[in-house]
Every structure is written in structure tokens, then in C-alpha cells.
Amino acid sequence: MDYKTYAQRLDYLKELIEKGQLSSPKDLSEKFECSERTIRKMINDLRESGIEIKYSRKKFKYFIASE
């Protein structure tokens, strides 16, 4: 995957998290045709860029923590 495609997928991933529509890395890995590990790496990359992403075990969803 080239950098442009990766950056576009990161933006899409961030958008899904903001909208509360990302429930499992497995679902997204099937959509992106990549491994769950790659999805988790992408989530960690977003975290490293300063976005505070959390996971709710009650709701089984990722979300962006508000300040």
C-alpha cells in the first residue's frame, strides 16, 4: 500500500471513529482487504498523531475521547 492510499485510509478510519461506526478491526480489515494487525497499527498511528482514541468494552466501539 502506498503512502497516499494509507493516508486516505487513516482519514477514513478517523471519520468512522468520530461517527461511532467502527466496532471491530475485523470488519474494517475485511473492507480494506488487509489484516486486523494493520488496522490496529493504523489506530496506533492515529493515537501517535495526537488523537486520543479509546475503546469502550461496554459498547464494543472505538471512540475519540473528548476533553
Biopython code that builds the backbone (N, CA, C, O; Angstrom):
import numpy as np
from Bio.PDB.StructureBuilder import StructureBuilder

atoms = [
    (1, "MET", "N", (0.862, -1.168, 0.000)),
    (1, "MET", "CA", (0.000, 0.000, 0.000)),
    (1, "MET", "C", (0.908, 1.231, 0.000)),
    (1, "MET", "O", (1.831, 1.333, 0.809)),
    (2, "ASP", "N", (0.640, 2.151, -0.904)),
    (2, "ASP", "CA", (1.464, 3.359, -0.961)),
    (2, "ASP", "C", (1.025, 4.384, 0.086)),
    (2, "ASP", "O", (-0.025, 4.236, 0.712)),
    (3, "TYR", "N", (1.840, 5.423, 0.268)),
    (3, "TYR", "CA", (1.588, 6.404, 1.317)),
    (3, "TYR", "C", (0.250, 7.118, 1.122)),
    (3, "TYR", "O", (-0.476, 7.342, 2.091)),
    (4, "LYS", "N", (-0.079, 7.474, -0.106)),
    (4, "LYS", "CA", (-1.333, 8.202, -0.374)),
    (4, "LYS", "C", (-2.541, 7.346, 0.020)),
    (4, "LYS", "O", (-3.471, 7.839, 0.660)),
    (5, "THR", "N", (-2.525, 6.089, -0.356)),
    (5, "THR", "CA", (-3.618, 5.185, -0.006)),
    (5, "THR", "C", (-3.699, 5.022, 1.506)),
    (5, "THR", "O", (-4.790, 5.031, 2.076)),
    (6, "TYR", "N", (-2.544, 4.873, 2.159)),
    (6, "TYR", "CA", (-2.509, 4.715, 3.612)),
    (6, "TYR", "C", (-3.086, 5.951, 4.293)),
    (6, "TYR", "O", (-3.872, 5.836, 5.233)),
    (7, "ALA", "N", (-2.697, 7.131, 3.820)),
    (7, "ALA", "CA", (-3.196, 8.385, 4.403)),
    (7, "ALA", "C", (-4.708, 8.515, 4.213)),
    (7, "ALA", "O", (-5.410, 8.971, 5.116)),
    (8, "GLN", "N", (-5.205, 8.118, 3.053)),
    (8, "GLN", "CA", (-6.647, 8.168, 2.806)),
    (8, "GLN", "C", (-7.386, 7.204, 3.730)),
    (8, "GLN", "O", (-8.461, 7.526, 4.235)),
    (9, "ARG", "N", (-6.818, 6.043, 3.948)),
    (9, "ARG", "CA", (-7.443, 5.074, 4.838)),
    (9, "ARG", "C", (-7.421, 5.554, 6.282)),
    (9, "ARG", "O", (-8.371, 5.320, 7.029)),
    (10, "LEU", "N", (-6.336, 6.229, 6.680)),
    (10, "LEU", "CA", (-6.277, 6.804, 8.025)),
    (10, "LEU", "C", (-7.379, 7.842, 8.207)),
    (10, "LEU", "O", (-8.050, 7.866, 9.239)),
    (11, "ASP", "N", (-7.565, 8.697, 7.207)),
    (11, "ASP", "CA", (-8.627, 9.705, 7.272)),
    (11, "ASP", "C", (-10.000, 9.050, 7.383)),
    (11, "ASP", "O", (-10.844, 9.494, 8.162)),
    (12, "TYR", "N", (-10.219, 8.003, 6.606)),
    (12, "TYR", "CA", (-11.494, 7.294, 6.638)),
    (12, "TYR", "C", (-11.694, 6.610, 7.991)),
    (12, "TYR", "O", (-12.791, 6.631, 8.548)),
    (13, "LEU", "N", (-10.642, 6.015, 8.504)),
    (13, "LEU", "CA", (-10.700, 5.367, 9.810)),
    (13, "LEU", "C", (-11.046, 6.375, 10.895)),
    (13, "LEU", "O", (-11.881, 6.102, 11.757)),
    (14, "LYS", "N", (-10.411, 7.529, 10.857)),
    (14, "LYS", "CA", (-10.699, 8.592, 11.829)),
    (14, "LYS", "C", (-12.161, 9.022, 11.730)),
    (14, "LYS", "O", (-12.827, 9.215, 12.747)),
    (15, "GLU", "N", (-12.650, 9.170, 10.513)),
    (15, "GLU", "CA", (-14.049, 9.559, 10.290)),
    (15, "GLU", "C", (-15.012, 8.525, 10.872)),
    (15, "GLU", "O", (-16.004, 8.887, 11.505)),
    (16, "LEU", "N", (-14.724, 7.236, 10.659)),
    (16, "LEU", "CA", (-15.576, 6.181, 11.204)),
    (16, "LEU", "C", (-15.593, 6.220, 12.732)),
    (16, "LEU", "O", (-16.641, 6.038, 13.352)),
    (17, "ILE", "N", (-14.436, 6.456, 13.327)),
    (17, "ILE", "CA", (-14.357, 6.519, 14.789)),
    (17, "ILE", "C", (-15.136, 7.723, 15.300)),
    (17, "ILE", "O", (-15.863, 7.616, 16.287)),
    (18, "GLU", "N", (-14.991, 8.863, 14.641)),
    (18, "GLU", "CA", (-15.712, 10.078, 15.049)),
    (18, "GLU", "C", (-17.223, 9.868, 14.999)),
    (18, "GLU", "O", (-17.953, 10.364, 15.858)),
    (19, "LYS", "N", (-17.684, 9.139, 14.000)),
    (19, "LYS", "CA", (-19.116, 8.898, 13.843)),
    (19, "LYS", "C", (-19.611, 7.731, 14.685)),
    (19, "LYS", "O", (-20.810, 7.453, 14.722)),
    (20, "GLY", "N", (-18.685, 7.043, 15.367)),
    (20, "GLY", "CA", (-19.072, 5.899, 16.191)),
    (20, "GLY", "C", (-19.446, 4.674, 15.385)),
    (20, "GLY", "O", (-20.244, 3.852, 15.835)),
    (21, "GLN", "N", (-18.881, 4.546, 14.206)),
    (21, "GLN", "CA", (-19.254, 3.446, 13.325)),
    (21, "GLN", "C", (-18.197, 2.357, 13.209)),
    (21, "GLN", "O", (-18.358, 1.421, 12.425)),
    (22, "LEU", "N", (-17.116, 2.468, 13.979)),
    (22, "LEU", "CA", (-16.091, 1.422, 13.944)),
    (22, "LEU", "C", (-16.239, 0.566, 15.190)),
    (22, "LEU", "O", (-15.927, 1.001, 16.298)),
    (23, "SER", "N", (-16.712, -0.637, 15.000)),
    (23, "SER", "CA", (-16.910, -1.501, 16.157)),
    (23, "SER", "C", (-15.830, -2.572, 16.274)),
    (23, "SER", "O", (-15.482, -2.977, 17.383)),
    (24, "SER", "N", (-15.302, -3.029, 15.161)),
    (24, "SER", "CA", (-14.274, -4.061, 15.269)),
    (24, "SER", "C", (-13.240, -3.936, 14.143)),
    (24, "SER", "O", (-13.587, -3.657, 12.996)),
    (25, "PRO", "N", (-11.969, -4.148, 14.492)),
    (25, "PRO", "CA", (-10.926, -4.150, 13.461)),
    (25, "PRO", "C", (-11.156, -5.235, 12.417)),
    (25, "PRO", "O", (-10.747, -5.094, 11.264)),
    (26, "LYS", "N", (-11.816, -6.325, 12.826)),
    (26, "LYS", "CA", (-12.070, -7.417, 11.882)),
    (26, "LYS", "C", (-12.957, -6.959, 10.724)),
    (26, "LYS", "O", (-12.678, -7.270, 9.566)),
    (27, "ASP", "N", (-14.025, -6.221, 11.036)),
    (27, "ASP", "CA", (-14.925, -5.725, 9.987)),
    (27, "ASP", "C", (-14.188, -4.812, 9.014)),
    (27, "ASP", "O", (-14.345, -4.923, 7.798)),
    (28, "LEU", "N", (-13.383, -3.911, 9.566)),
    (28, "LEU", "CA", (-12.669, -2.971, 8.709)),
    (28, "LEU", "C", (-11.566, -3.662, 7.911)),
    (28, "LEU", "O", (-11.285, -3.280, 6.775)),
    (29, "SER", "N", (-10.945, -4.674, 8.504)),
    (29, "SER", "CA", (-9.890, -5.393, 7.775)),
    (29, "SER", "C", (-10.467, -6.096, 6.551)),
    (29, "SER", "O", (-9.807, -6.196, 5.517)),
    (30, "GLU", "N", (-11.692, -6.580, 6.672)),
    (30, "GLU", "CA", (-12.346, -7.200, 5.515)),
    (30, "GLU", "C", (-12.647, -6.154, 4.446)),
    (30, "GLU", "O", (-12.488, -6.415, 3.253)),
    (31, "LYS", "N", (-13.080, -4.973, 4.875)),
    (31, "LYS", "CA", (-13.400, -3.908, 3.917)),
    (31, "LYS", "C", (-12.142, -3.414, 3.200)),
    (31, "LYS", "O", (-12.155, -3.205, 1.987)),
    (32, "PHE", "N", (-11.047, -3.228, 3.963)),
    (32, "PHE", "CA", (-9.788, -2.731, 3.390)),
    (32, "PHE", "C", (-8.946, -3.842, 2.765)),
    (32, "PHE", "O", (-7.934, -3.572, 2.120)),
    (33, "GLU", "N", (-9.369, -5.093, 2.961)),
    (33, "GLU", "CA", (-8.632, -6.251, 2.467)),
    (33, "GLU", "C", (-7.203, -6.261, 2.997)),
    (33, "GLU", "O", (-6.233, -6.355, 2.246)),
    (34, "CYS", "N", (-7.114, -6.158, 4.326)),
    (34, "CYS", "CA", (-5.819, -6.223, 4.995)),
    (34, "CYS", "C", (-6.018, -6.973, 6.309)),
    (34, "CYS", "O", (-7.123, -7.431, 6.601)),
    (35, "SER", "N", (-4.969, -7.098, 7.090)),
    (35, "SER", "CA", (-5.077, -7.843, 8.345)),
    (35, "SER", "C", (-5.612, -6.962, 9.476)),
    (35, "SER", "O", (-5.582, -5.733, 9.403)),
    (36, "GLU", "N", (-6.100, -7.629, 10.518)),
    (36, "GLU", "CA", (-6.540, -6.899, 11.710)),
    (36, "GLU", "C", (-5.353, -6.182, 12.348)),
    (36, "GLU", "O", (-5.498, -5.101, 12.919)),
    (37, "ARG", "N", (-4.205, -6.785, 12.244)),
    (37, "ARG", "CA", (-2.987, -6.164, 12.787)),
    (37, "ARG", "C", (-2.717, -4.819, 12.110)),
    (37, "ARG", "O", (-2.318, -3.861, 12.772)),
    (38, "THR", "N", (-2.931, -4.745, 10.809)),
    (38, "THR", "CA", (-2.744, -3.489, 10.080)),
    (38, "THR", "C", (-3.727, -2.439, 10.582)),
    (38, "THR", "O", (-3.355, -1.277, 10.742)),
    (39, "ILE", "N", (-4.965, -2.825, 10.831)),
    (39, "ILE", "CA", (-5.970, -1.887, 11.346)),
    (39, "ILE", "C", (-5.553, -1.380, 12.722)),
    (39, "ILE", "O", (-5.653, -0.186, 13.004)),
    (40, "ARG", "N", (-5.087, -2.281, 13.573)),
    (40, "ARG", "CA", (-4.631, -1.857, 14.907)),
    (40, "ARG", "C", (-3.432, -0.925, 14.810)),
    (40, "ARG", "O", (-3.308, 0.017, 15.593)),
    (41, "LYS", "N", (-2.547, -1.186, 13.848)),
    (41, "LYS", "CA", (-1.396, -0.303, 13.632)),
    (41, "LYS", "C", (-1.876, 1.075, 13.177)),
    (41, "LYS", "O", (-1.335, 2.096, 13.602)),
    (42, "MET", "N", (-2.877, 1.101, 12.326)),
    (42, "MET", "CA", (-3.427, 2.377, 11.860)),
    (42, "MET", "C", (-4.037, 3.149, 13.037)),
    (42, "MET", "O", (-3.856, 4.363, 13.137)),
    (43, "ILE", "N", (-4.748, 2.463, 13.917)),
    (43, "ILE", "CA", (-5.327, 3.113, 15.096)),
    (43, "ILE", "C", (-4.207, 3.666, 15.975)),
    (43, "ILE", "O", (-4.317, 4.778, 16.491)),
    (44, "ASN", "N", (-3.135, 2.901, 16.149)),
    (44, "ASN", "CA", (-1.993, 3.386, 16.929)),
    (44, "ASN", "C", (-1.317, 4.576, 16.262)),
    (44, "ASN", "O", (-0.866, 5.493, 16.948)),
    (45, "ASP", "N", (-1.241, 4.575, 14.933)),
    (45, "ASP", "CA", (-0.678, 5.723, 14.212)),
    (45, "ASP", "C", (-1.512, 6.979, 14.458)),
    (45, "ASP", "O", (-0.965, 8.067, 14.634)),
    (46, "LEU", "N", (-2.837, 6.826, 14.468)),
    (46, "LEU", "CA", (-3.706, 7.970, 14.771)),
    (46, "LEU", "C", (-3.478, 8.443, 16.199)),
    (46, "LEU", "O", (-3.454, 9.646, 16.460)),
    (47, "ARG", "N", (-3.312, 7.515, 17.115)),
    (47, "ARG", "CA", (-3.032, 7.881, 18.509)),
    (47, "ARG", "C", (-1.714, 8.646, 18.617)),
    (47, "ARG", "O", (-1.622, 9.638, 19.340)),
    (48, "GLU", "N", (-0.709, 8.184, 17.904)),
    (48, "GLU", "CA", (0.598, 8.842, 17.935)),
    (48, "GLU", "C", (0.559, 10.233, 17.317)),
    (48, "GLU", "O", (1.398, 11.078, 17.628)),
    (49, "SER", "N", (-0.410, 10.469, 16.446)),
    (49, "SER", "CA", (-0.536, 11.793, 15.828)),
    (49, "SER", "C", (-1.262, 12.777, 16.749)),
    (49, "SER", "O", (-1.455, 13.940, 16.395)),
    (50, "GLY", "N", (-1.666, 12.297, 17.945)),
    (50, "GLY", "CA", (-2.272, 13.189, 18.920)),
    (50, "GLY", "C", (-3.762, 13.015, 19.127)),
    (50, "GLY", "O", (-4.358, 13.728, 19.934)),
    (51, "ILE", "N", (-4.374, 12.087, 18.420)),
    (51, "ILE", "CA", (-5.808, 11.843, 18.572)),
    (51, "ILE", "C", (-5.995, 10.830, 19.697)),
    (51, "ILE", "O", (-5.417, 9.744, 19.662)),
    (52, "GLU", "N", (-6.795, 11.183, 20.684)),
    (52, "GLU", "CA", (-6.986, 10.317, 21.839)),
    (52, "GLU", "C", (-8.128, 9.334, 21.567)),
    (52, "GLU", "O", (-9.299, 9.641, 21.794)),
    (53, "ILE", "N", (-7.763, 8.156, 21.080)),
    (53, "ILE", "CA", (-8.727, 7.127, 20.724)),
    (53, "ILE", "C", (-8.799, 6.113, 21.859)),
    (53, "ILE", "O", (-7.780, 5.601, 22.324)),
    (54, "LYS", "N", (-10.009, 5.838, 22.288)),
    (54, "LYS", "CA", (-10.262, 4.877, 23.360)),
    (54, "LYS", "C", (-11.175, 3.771, 22.832)),
    (54, "LYS", "O", (-11.764, 3.893, 21.758)),
    (55, "TYR", "N", (-11.280, 2.699, 23.601)),
    (55, "TYR", "CA", (-12.185, 1.605, 23.258)),
    (55, "TYR", "C", (-13.125, 1.363, 24.429)),
    (55, "TYR", "O", (-12.680, 1.234, 25.569)),
    (56, "SER", "N", (-14.414, 1.302, 24.155)),
    (56, "SER", "CA", (-15.413, 1.032, 25.185)),
    (56, "SER", "C", (-15.752, -0.451, 25.172)),
    (56, "SER", "O", (-16.251, -0.972, 24.175)),
    (57, "ARG", "N", (-15.482, -1.124, 26.273)),
    (57, "ARG", "CA", (-15.811, -2.548, 26.370)),
    (57, "ARG", "C", (-17.306, -2.765, 26.549)),
    (57, "ARG", "O", (-17.827, -3.829, 26.213)),
    (58, "LYS", "N", (-17.993, -1.761, 27.076)),
    (58, "LYS", "CA", (-19.444, -1.882, 27.231)),
    (58, "LYS", "C", (-20.158, -1.786, 25.893)),
    (58, "LYS", "O", (-21.072, -2.559, 25.607)),
    (59, "LYS", "N", (-19.729, -0.822, 25.070)),
    (59, "LYS", "CA", (-20.388, -0.585, 23.783)),
    (59, "LYS", "C", (-19.711, -1.324, 22.631)),
    (59, "LYS", "O", (-20.237, -1.378, 21.520)),
    (60, "PHE", "N", (-18.536, -1.894, 22.912)),
    (60, "PHE", "CA", (-17.753, -2.585, 21.884)),
    (60, "PHE", "C", (-17.453, -1.682, 20.694)),
    (60, "PHE", "O", (-17.614, -2.078, 19.540)),
    (61, "LYS", "N", (-17.008, -0.444, 21.000)),
    (61, "LYS", "CA", (-16.712, 0.537, 19.951)),
    (61, "LYS", "C", (-15.487, 1.353, 20.303)),
    (61, "LYS", "O", (-15.160, 1.547, 21.474)),
    (62, "TYR", "N", (-14.815, 1.827, 19.266)),
    (62, "TYR", "CA", (-13.764, 2.823, 19.441)),
    (62, "TYR", "C", (-14.430, 4.199, 19.442)),
    (62, "TYR", "O", (-15.457, 4.407, 18.797)),
    (63, "PHE", "N", (-13.830, 5.123, 20.171)),
    (63, "PHE", "CA", (-14.325, 6.480, 20.175)),
    (63, "PHE", "C", (-13.178, 7.444, 20.443)),
    (63, "PHE", "O", (-12.118, 7.055, 20.933)),
    (64, "ILE", "N", (-13.413, 8.704, 20.110)),
    (64, "ILE", "CA", (-12.414, 9.745, 20.379)),
    (64, "ILE", "C", (-12.806, 10.406, 21.679)),
    (64, "ILE", "O", (-13.913, 10.926, 21.816)),
    (65, "ALA", "N", (-11.891, 10.382, 22.637)),
    (65, "ALA", "CA", (-12.151, 10.957, 23.959)),
    (65, "ALA", "C", (-12.234, 12.466, 23.846)),
    (65, "ALA", "O", (-11.364, 13.103, 23.253)),
    (66, "SER", "N", (-13.281, 13.032, 24.414)),
    (66, "SER", "CA", (-13.426, 14.480, 24.379)),
    (66, "SER", "C", (-12.746, 15.074, 25.611)),
    (66, "SER", "O", (-12.615, 14.435, 26.656)),
    (67, "GLU", "N", (-12.331, 16.294, 25.443)),
    (67, "GLU", "CA", (-11.590, 16.970, 26.509)),
    (67, "GLU", "C", (-12.497, 17.477, 27.594)),
    (67, "GLU", "O", (-12.027, 18.070, 28.565)),
]
sb = StructureBuilder()
sb.init_structure("model")
sb.init_model(0)
sb.init_chain("A")
sb.init_seg("    ")
for serial, (resi, resn, name, xyz) in enumerate(atoms, 1):
    if name == "N":
        sb.init_residue(resn, " ", resi, " ")
    sb.init_atom(name, np.array(xyz, "f"), 0.0, 1.0, " ", f" {name:<3s}", serial, name[0])
structure = sb.get_structure()
